[in-house]
C-alpha cells in the first residue's frame, strides 16, 4: 500500500496546492478522520497501516497511543536514537448554531490567504501539524537522521491519560523533540505541569414540583472561549460561572430548580457556552425575564472588551420529569462560583508569565446529578498541589455528598536547562536556516514534556512549533507559510543529531 493509497476516501485535496506537500498530505488525512479526545482508535489504526506501508515497526497500546520505530539513514545509522513526540487527539469545538458530529464527520477545510481553518469547528492543528511533521520524517527516504522513536499519544487534551499509562520502558532514546508548540518564533525549552480533577455533585433528584409549571432553557452564549493556558490571562468570561451567577440571582427571589446542566467542550478549553433547564412558576416568568435582562446588561458592560458577544437568554424547553432539589441546585451553582477560575498567581521569575491558574472546563449531567471537570496548571508542583488542596477544602465544606478526585496524569513541569545540547543545536540550525535568532521560551502552558523527563531517562528535550491561533476554539487556524518555513528547520535539526 502506497502513501497515496493511504489518503483515504475522505481526503478532499483542499490542501493539495500547499507546500510542503509531504507534510500537508498527512495533515489533510488527519482532518478527515475523527480524533477527538477518547476517540483516537481510528487514527491510531491508520498510523499502524501507514507504518506497515513504509516497512516500519509499529505498535498500539490499549489507550491507542502509537509507537513507530525507524532506523537511522544518511550516515546516521549508528547515532544515538531520537524520540519524536506529538499527540493524536484534538479538542472538538463548534461555533454557535453549527451542527457537527465530531465522532463521525471529517472536518471541512478552508484556505484563506495564508491561513487554514475548518468550517464552523476547531481545526485540530493542535497537534495535527506536529504529528504531520513526524509522519513526514518517518516517510522520508533521502533525509539524514538518527534512529527515530515516534511516540504519538492519546487523550493528551483530556488529562494526558494516554501518556500517563504509556510503557516508557520501550524507549531507548535520551533526547526528544516535541512538536506541540504554537509559534515559529521560539524554541520551547521549559513548561508548566498540570493536573485535572473532577467534582461530582449529587442532584438529590426529585419529581418536578407540580406548582413549578413552566420550563425554559437558560443559555449562556456568544463567548470567545479559548485555550486554558494561552488565553487564561485575557479575563474572558467562563460560561459555566456566568450560568451559576444567573441561577443564583434567580434563586434569591424565585422558587427555581434546574435540570440537565451542561457546558464547555473540554477540561482545557475555556467554556464558551453553557445551559441548564429551569423550572419555575409561570406567574414568575415575566419577572424572571426582567432579572435576566438586567444581568445580561451588566455582563455586557463587564465584558465589553474581553467578551463583547456575551449574552444570557431564555429559550424553549420541555418540562423535565425530575429536577435537582433546591439544596442541590444551590450547592452546584455555589461550587461553580467558588472554585477558582483564571489566574491564581503570576510567575515572578519570568515576568509576564502566569505561574498558576485553574480552568473550570466542563459540566455534564450524570445519572445522579452533575460532574464538574477542571484543570490546574502551574510552573510549580507545590503551588499546583496547594491549589488542589484548597479546592478539596471547599468541596468538603459543600457537604451533600459532593466528592472530588484527580483525573488522568498529575503532569510535572519541565524545567529549563540552559546547558541543553539539543537546544544549542536547534538554535544554531534556526540561525542558519531562518536567518534569525530564536527566542528561547519557558512557557506557562503544560505539555507532556515533564512526564517524559521524569518517567523516562530522557536527558534533553525541546519543542518546535508553527504559528497557530485560537487553539481549542472554532476560530482555530494555522499559518501554512509558517509550516513551510519550519519544515526545512526540522530537517536540518535532525540531520545534525
C-alpha positions in Angstrom: 0.0 0.0 0.0 1.4 3.4 -1.0 1.1 6.7 0.8 -1.3 7.8 -1.9 -3.5 4.8 -1.3 -3.5 5.6 2.4 -5.0 9.0 1.7 -8.5 7.5 2.4 -11.7 8.4 0.6 -12.5 11.5 2.7 -9.3 13.3 1.7 -10.7 16.2 -0.3 -7.4 17.6 -1.7 -8.2 21.1 -0.4 -4.5 21.5 0.7 -3.0 19.8 -2.4 -1.5 23.1 -3.7 0.2 24.0 -0.5 3.9 23.3 0.4 5.4 21.4 1.9 3.2 18.8 0.3 5.0 15.9 2.1 3.6 17.5 5.4 0.2 18.7 4.3 -0.8 15.4 2.7 -0.7 13.9 6.1 -2.5 16.8 7.8 -5.3 16.5 5.4 -5.7 12.9 6.2 -5.7 13.7 10.0 -8.5 16.2 9.4 -10.6 13.5 7.6 -10.5 11.0 10.5 -12.4 11.9 13.7 -10.0 12.1 16.6 -11.4 13.9 19.5 -10.0 13.0 22.9 -11.2 9.5 23.7 -12.0 8.8 20.1 -8.5 8.0 18.8 -8.9 4.4 17.8 -9.4 5.1 14.0 -6.5 7.5 13.7 -4.2 5.1 15.7 -5.1 2.3 13.4 -4.4 4.5 10.4 -0.9 5.2 11.7 -0.3 1.5 12.0 -1.3 1.0 8.4 1.0 3.9 7.4 3.9 2.3 9.2 3.2 -1.1 7.6 3.2 0.6 4.2 6.6 2.1 4.8 8.1 -1.1 6.3 8.4 0.4 9.8 7.9 -1.3 13.2 4.8 0.0 15.0 2.6 -1.0 17.9 -0.5 0.4 19.6 -1.4 0.1 23.3 -4.8 -0.2 24.9 -5.2 3.6 25.2 -4.5 4.0 21.4 -1.0 5.5 21.9 1.2 4.5 19.0 5.0 3.9 18.9 6.7 3.8 15.5 10.4 3.0 15.1 12.5 3.9 12.1 16.2 3.0 11.6 18.7 5.8 11.1 19.7 6.8 7.5 22.0 9.0 5.5 25.1 8.2 7.5 23.5 8.5 10.9 22.5 4.8 11.3 24.7 4.4 14.4 23.8 7.7 16.1 22.0 7.8 19.4 18.2 7.4 19.0 16.0 10.5 18.9 12.5 10.4 20.3 9.8 12.4 18.4 6.6 13.3 20.2 3.1 14.5 19.3 -0.4 13.8 20.3 -3.1 12.3 18.1 -6.2 13.8 19.7 -7.8 17.2 19.2 -10.2 19.5 21.1 -13.7 19.4 19.5 -15.4 22.8 19.5 -18.0 24.1 17.1 -19.4 27.6 16.5 -22.8 28.5 17.8 -25.5 27.2 15.6 -23.3 24.7 13.8 -24.5 21.1 13.7 -21.5 18.7 13.6 -20.8 15.1 14.6 -17.2 15.0 15.8 -17.3 11.3 16.3 -18.1 10.5 12.7 -17.7 13.5 10.4 -14.5 14.7 8.7 -13.6 18.3 9.1 -14.3 20.7 6.3 -11.1 22.7 5.5 -10.9 26.3 4.3 -7.8 28.1 3.0 -8.0 31.9 3.2 -4.7 33.6 2.0 -2.1 32.3 4.4 -4.4 30.6 6.9 -6.0 27.2 7.1 -9.1 26.8 9.2 -12.2 24.5 9.5 -15.7 25.5 8.5 -17.5 26.1 11.8 -15.3 23.9 14.0 -12.0 23.7 15.6 -9.2 22.6 13.3 -7.1 20.2 15.2 -3.9 21.8 14.1 -3.1 21.3 17.8 -1.5 18.8 17.4 -2.2 17.7 13.9 0.5 19.8 12.3 3.1 18.4 14.7 2.0 14.8 14.0 2.2 15.6 10.3 5.8 16.7 10.6 6.6 13.4 12.4 4.8 11.3 9.7 6.8 13.2 7.0 10.0 12.4 8.8 9.0 8.7 9.1 8.1 8.6 5.4 11.3 10.3 4.1 13.8 8.2 2.2 16.5 10.7 1.5 16.7 12.7 4.7 19.7 12.0 7.0 18.5 11.3 10.6 19.4 9.1 13.6 17.2 6.2 14.6 13.7 7.5 15.3 11.2 6.5 18.0 8.0 8.3 17.3 5.6 8.4 20.3 2.1 9.6 19.3 0.0 9.8 22.5 -3.8 9.7 23.0 -6.1 11.8 25.2 -3.4 14.5 25.8 -6.1 17.1 25.7 -8.0 15.4 28.5 -5.7 14.9 31.4 -2.8 13.4 29.5 -4.3 10.0 30.1 -2.5 8.2 27.3 0.9 9.4 28.2 0.3 8.6 31.8 -0.1 4.9 31.1 2.4 4.6 28.1 5.0 2.0 28.7 8.1 4.2 28.7 10.5 1.2 29.2 10.1 0.6 25.4 12.0 3.8 24.7 15.8 3.9 24.4 16.3 7.5 23.3 17.7 10.0 25.8 16.9 13.1 23.7 13.5 14.2 22.4 11.9 16.7 20.1 8.3 17.5 20.8 6.2 19.2 18.0 3.4 20.5 20.2 4.3 24.2 20.2 2.3 27.2 18.8 4.8 29.6 17.1 7.8 29.5 14.8 9.4 32.5 16.6 10.6 30.4 19.6 12.1 27.1 20.6 10.4 25.9 23.7 12.8 24.8 26.4 10.6 24.6 29.6 6.9 24.4 30.5 4.5 24.1 33.4 2.8 21.0 34.7 -0.9 20.4 35.3 -3.5 18.2 37.0 -7.1 17.6 36.1 -9.8 16.9 38.7 -13.5 16.1 38.8 -16.1 17.1 41.3 -19.3 15.0 41.5 -22.3 16.8 42.8 -25.4 14.7 43.8 -28.6 16.3 42.4 -30.8 14.8 45.1 -33.2 14.3 42.1 -36.9 14.6 42.8 -40.1 14.7 40.8 -40.7 18.2 39.4 -43.0 20.0 41.9 -46.4 20.4 40.4 -46.5 24.2 41.1 -43.4 24.7 39.1 -45.4 24.5 35.8 -43.1 26.5 33.5 -39.8 25.4 31.9 -37.2 27.2 29.9 -33.6 26.6 28.9 -31.2 29.2 30.4 -28.5 29.7 27.8 -25.1 31.5 28.1 -23.8 32.1 24.5 -21.6 34.3 22.4 -18.3 33.9 24.4 -14.9 33.7 22.9 -13.7 30.7 24.9 -10.1 29.8 24.2 -7.2 27.8 25.5 -7.0 27.4 29.2 -3.3 28.2 29.3 -2.5 30.6 26.5 -5.7 32.7 26.9 -6.4 32.3 30.7 -4.9 35.8 31.4 -7.2 37.6 29.0 -10.0 37.8 31.5 -12.6 36.2 29.3 -15.8 35.0 30.8 -16.3 31.4 31.8 -19.8 30.4 30.6 -20.2 27.9 33.5 -19.6 30.6 36.1 -21.9 33.0 34.3 -24.6 30.3 34.3 -24.1 29.8 38.0 -24.3 33.5 38.6 -27.6 33.7 36.7 -29.2 30.8 38.6 -28.0 32.2 41.9 -29.6 35.6 41.1 -32.9 33.9 40.3 -33.0 31.6 43.4 -32.6 34.6 45.6 -36.1 35.8 44.6 -37.9 32.9 43.0 -38.5 29.1 43.5 -36.3 27.8 40.7 -34.9 24.4 40.1 -32.5 23.1 37.5 -32.2 20.0 35.3 -29.6 18.9 32.7 -26.8 21.3 33.5 -24.4 21.3 30.6 -21.5 23.4 29.3 -18.0 23.6 28.0 -16.2 21.4 25.4 -13.2 20.1 27.3 -11.4 20.5 30.6 -8.6 22.6 29.0 -10.8 24.9 26.9 -12.4 28.0 28.5 -16.1 27.3 28.3 -17.8 29.4 25.6 -21.3 28.2 26.2 -23.5 26.6 29.0 -27.1 25.8 29.6 -29.5 24.4 32.1 -33.2 23.7 32.1 -35.0 25.9 34.6 -38.4 25.1 36.1 -40.4 27.8 37.9 -43.9 29.1 38.4 -45.4 30.5 35.2 -46.6 33.5 37.3 -42.9 34.4 37.8 -42.0 34.2 34.1 -42.1 37.9 33.4 -40.1 38.9 36.5 -37.5 36.2 35.7 -37.1 37.6 32.2 -36.6 41.1 33.7 -34.0 39.8 36.2 -32.0 38.0 33.4 -32.2 41.1 31.2 -30.7 43.2 33.9 -27.9 40.6 34.4 -27.3 40.5 30.6 -26.8 44.2 30.6 -24.4 44.0 33.5 -22.3 41.3 31.8 -22.1 43.2 28.5 -20.7 46.1 30.4 -18.3 44.0 32.5 -17.0 42.1 29.4 -17.3 44.8 26.8 -13.6 44.3 25.9 -12.9 40.6 26.8 -16.1 39.1 25.6 -18.3 41.6 23.8 -20.6 39.0 22.4 -21.7 37.6 25.7 -25.5 37.1 26.3 -27.8 35.3 28.7 -31.2 34.3 27.4 -34.1 32.0 27.8 -35.2 29.6 25.1 -37.9 27.0 24.9 -37.6 23.7 26.7 -39.7 20.7 27.7 -40.6 20.4 31.3 -38.4 17.7 32.8 -39.9 14.9 35.0 -37.2 15.3 37.6 -35.1 18.2 38.9 -32.3 18.9 41.3 -33.5 19.6 44.8 -33.4 23.2 46.0 -30.4 22.5 48.1 -28.5 20.6 45.4 -29.3 23.4 42.9 -27.6 25.9 45.3 -24.7 23.5 46.0 -23.8 23.0 42.4 -24.1 26.7 41.5 -22.1 27.7 44.6 -19.3 25.3 43.7 -19.1 26.6 40.2 -18.7 30.1 41.5 -16.3 29.3 44.4 -13.8 27.0 42.6 -11.2 29.5 41.4 -11.1 30.1 37.7 -8.4 32.2 35.9 -5.0 33.4 37.1 -4.2 32.4 40.6 -0.6 33.7 40.7 2.0 35.3 38.4 5.5 34.0 37.8 7.9 36.4 39.4 10.9 34.7 37.8 9.6 35.1 34.3 7.7 38.5 34.2 4.5 38.5 32.3 4.0 34.7 32.6 1.3 33.1 34.6 2.6 30.8 37.3 -0.6 29.1 38.4 -4.1 29.0 37.0 -7.3 27.0 37.0 -9.8 26.4 34.3 -13.3 25.1 35.2 -13.8 23.4 31.8 -17.0 21.3 31.7 -20.2 20.4 33.5 -22.1 17.3 32.4 -25.3 15.8 33.8 -24.9 12.4 35.4 -27.4 9.7 36.4 -27.3 11.1 40.0 -26.5 14.8 39.5 -23.7 16.6 37.7 -19.9 16.4 37.2 -17.5 19.3 37.0 -14.2 18.8 35.3 -11.3 21.3 35.8 -7.6 21.7 35.1 -4.9 23.3 37.3 -1.8 24.5 35.5 1.4 25.6 37.3 5.1 26.1 36.9 5.5 24.8 40.5 4.3 21.4 41.6 3.9 22.6 45.2 1.6 25.5 44.1 -0.4 23.2 42.0 -1.0 20.8 44.8 -1.7 23.6 47.3 -4.5 24.9 45.0 -5.9 21.4 44.6 -5.9 21.1 48.4 -7.8 24.4 48.7 -10.4 23.2 46.2 -10.8 20.0 48.2 -11.4 22.0 51.3 -14.2 23.9 49.5 -15.7 20.6 48.4 -15.6 19.3 51.9 -17.5 22.3 53.2 -20.1 21.9 50.5 -21.4 18.7 52.1 -24.3 16.9 50.5 -22.2 14.0 49.4 -20.1 16.1 47.0 -16.8 14.4 46.2 -13.6 15.4 44.3 -10.8 13.3 42.9 -7.9 13.6 40.4 -8.4 12.5 36.8 -5.7 11.4 34.5 -2.0 12.2 34.9 -0.6 14.6 37.5 1.9 16.0 35.0 5.0 17.6 36.4 6.6 20.8 35.0 9.6 20.6 32.6 12.3 22.8 34.0 14.5 24.9 31.7 18.1 23.7 31.2 20.3 26.4 29.9 23.1 23.9 29.2 20.9 21.8 26.8 22.9 20.5 23.9 19.8 19.8 21.9 18.7 23.5 22.4 22.2 24.7 21.3 22.0 22.5 18.1 18.5 23.6 17.3 19.3 27.3 17.9 22.2 27.2 15.6 20.2 25.4 12.9 17.5 28.1 13.4 20.1 30.8 12.7 21.4 29.0 9.6 18.1 28.1 8.1 15.8 31.0 9.1 18.5 33.7 9.4 17.3 35.0 12.7 17.9 34.5 16.4 15.3 32.2 18.0 13.6 33.2 21.3 14.1 30.6 23.9 10.7 30.2 25.7 9.8 28.9 29.1 6.0 28.7 28.9 3.1 28.9 31.3 1.4 26.0 29.3 1.5 22.4 30.3 2.8 19.8 27.8 3.7 16.2 28.2 7.4 17.1 28.3 7.7 17.0 32.1 6.3 13.5 32.2 8.9 12.2 29.7 11.7 13.9 31.5 10.6 12.4 34.9 9.5 8.9 33.8 12.0 8.2 31.1 15.7 8.7 31.2 15.3 11.5 28.6 18.1 14.0 29.3 17.4 16.6 26.7 14.1 17.9 25.4 12.9 20.8 23.2 9.7 21.7 21.4 9.5 23.2 17.9 6.2 24.6 16.5 4.4 26.6 13.9 2.1 29.7 14.0 -1.2 28.6 15.4 -4.1 30.9 16.6 -7.3 30.5 18.7 -6.5 27.0 19.9 -9.4 24.9 21.3 -12.0 27.1 19.6 -13.9 27.2 16.4 -11.6 30.1 15.3 -8.5 27.9 15.4 -6.2 28.4 12.4 -2.7 27.6 11.2 -0.4 29.7 9.0 0.5 27.4 6.2 3.5 29.6 5.3 4.8 29.1 8.8 4.5 25.3 8.2 6.5 25.8 5.1 9.2 27.8 6.9 9.6 25.4 9.8 9.9 22.2 7.7 13.5 22.9 6.5 14.4 23.8 10.1 13.2 20.5 11.3 15.0 18.6 8.6 18.2 20.5 9.4 18.0 19.8 13.2 17.5 16.1 12.8 20.3 15.8 10.3 22.7 17.4 12.8 22.0 14.9 15.5 
